[in-house]
């Protein structure tokens, strides 16, 4: 099972704008698509639930990349990896992002 409630964000930039970006991405990744009034596209889709694990991982990674490009254009997603928590068997997404020259 993929644990979308605890997405880990890896972003090495510092400073006031970096903290704003981190906050915006945390909000984007914690909201489920369709639940935000005035912008039903905001947040992550959960359509991958119930699909075979390789398909679900790929669909979630693509969703994260596309939503990050749309809602936080100040950064680019470098990769999305999945870490297995041995005690629970859950897969935790780890999102690696890099900022533009102005942010870093």
Residue pairs with C-beta under 8 A, 6 or more apart in sequence:
1 89
1 90
1 91
2 48
2 56
2 57
2 60
2 82
2 90
2 91
2 92
2 93
3 85
3 88
3 90
3 91
3 92
3 93
4 29
4 44
4 46
4 60
4 93
5 30
6 92
7 29
7 30
7 64
7 92
7 93
7 94
7 95
8 83
8 92
8 93
8 94
8 95
9 22
9 25
9 26
9 29
9 95
9 97
10 94
10 95
10 96
10 97
11 18
11 21
11 22
11 25
11 75
11 96
11 97
11 98
11 99
12 98
13 21
13 98
13 99
13 103
13 104
15 103
17 74
17 102
17 103
18 99
18 103
21 72
21 74
21 75
21 99
21 103
24 71
24 72
25 68
25 72
25 75
25 95
25 97
28 42
28 43
28 44
28 67
28 68
28 71
28 72
29 44
29 64
29 95
30 43
31 42
31 43
31 44
32 43
32 44
32 45
32 46
33 40
33 41
33 42
33 43
33 44
33 45
33 46
34 40
34 43
35 43
36 42
36 43
41 70
42 71
43 67
44 60
44 63
44 64
44 67
45 63
47 59
48 55
48 56
48 57
48 59
48 60
48 63
49 56
51 59
53 91
57 82
57 91
60 80
60 93
61 80
61 93
64 77
64 80
64 93
64 95
65 77
65 80
68 75
68 76
68 77
68 95
68 97
69 76
69 77
74 99
74 100
74 102
74 103
75 97
75 98
75 99
75 100
75 103
76 97
76 98
76 100
77 95
77 96
77 97
78 96
78 97
78 98
79 96
80 93
80 94
80 95
80 96
81 93
81 94
81 96
82 91
82 92
82 93
82 94
83 91
83 92
83 94
84 90
84 91
84 92
85 91
85 92
98 104
